[in-house]
């Protein structure tokens, strides 16, 4: 089955919006903003410290700025030093260059992986753990498989397993772009709850304030990459220790996908969070974070 890369909309500055209420959220979180250069791009991270803690670099999903994973990072500070990345085109990080080459316009896995490696290098992170959710899990797999940085391990949470000649990613681009349009005209937690009814109220409110910071081009290109870039090219080369956590009710990592993951990388561990969907930490924060903590403990 041949899959076409869809047309990706052109980015314009007003397609990313950060309101004063969103920026005010940064004052209420126990983390320090830090900045890193990846080539010409300025990347923002939220660093929970302490400086001498084992670093755990957290890579969020397709429409998740760094601050939206704060509720996860806060539950890991007794184990590690969580550092959450605003992936390019989200939150406070720069968008990809407007003249970026290629069909994914600077939002391919290679670009995301280069940014992750820049964060590791520029912040001097010694053998970090990579913890990625969804898109972030795919990025973590690419970095780990490349082997240019020594890692303590990787925790991949519900990575998209769609790709060429595979089933399509279950959430359509139109759904993502519709949510972005809502955010840009001004949305609220009630409207977010219509799409994500299981989430804690605080996380619905945070998404309502921060979703508009995501680039439309970044989201469209990343979604196209879910169809054109194959997770299973990289996954077999991800070294141990690695733990793949997935939602028992996830349409992204199905039972067949989990079985293929176990067979193609037998040194990795798999952990199911029963009843959770793709948004594992949001659907069941207690069980999802417990699974992440157990994975991290196994790497310390």
Steps between C-alpha positions, in 0.01 A plus 500: 500500500651835393432790732514860382658772712221760534538864411637687799372852567745788492585646840440868572592678826143541626451125490673476840337680791616533860262696721581667830299239698707225337831671578382557858483122542880496491512692827313227685714200409808382692733503200759730343482610137822430311594564139704293257613558142446233237656651192310824446206394719447608860352219706334539840503244780353487849766371740385366836849440639690426709809556287668188639197275446485227236364687196177380342422685177125494436381528139127583461252414226377668185286773664653502849719795598742427784280650770222251426723217629584680823261281696708200395838665564400605853437136593852398397715753687581261786657263247655719229554854373210541254566734208203550267560621143281735303546311173563731204182671387337472843490704819786750522736326256557634151324365195703319236659731241250622244730383220557150642543241227306178461133402507477533878646853506742451787258297712634153421645255750855594399439866590332415827781258590764765423324738740493235772870432455569874515320521836707209634823662382429862592369420848781249560259220589698197615343173380142626511185293496272590208127486575276574204126489447348441154702714255757539778532122530582479129763772543653318798522179297688676219750659741557174684540296182752749357721449804679835482435561871532251783165456672396333823191378319182596318135500604271510195134568577251402228711581191304528174555176306339622180717542193550395139297187418351503849170611648449874501534707814156476663448874564460692176682822420163673472430424866834649609456810285145545626628502858769752403236724343296485821806596702585796278155650515500443878397174664437386857519187711140404424570494127822303556302255713275426202804344330678374812235426764720272713770758569542670839341844498832676557644338186195595294546861612873496420439363151239769438758769578803347324379315190509819291879513551534202264589569137241386249782403265674300773185307580415430135856396414533277805168336418627441146811346652284255694403363159836530319758420772502147642560455876605139439803606297653637820340294776703178451822704544391662828738352759408369840393610746183616332139482616203546267190604695166490320134551577292186513225678303733701275412509129860607431680203657262215435543145629650409163736796520612407850561144383712621207696729732574210735616277214714758320683621813500206743741672740246773573233474769134573430257630759124536445290758686158328499205716400711797386481631146776666301525791745622265769605755765187710451254208480631337821757723671553269796563182303683675217744680728545184707605313186745778407648502850549124494671523161729779620589314820615206290754729329648667807 
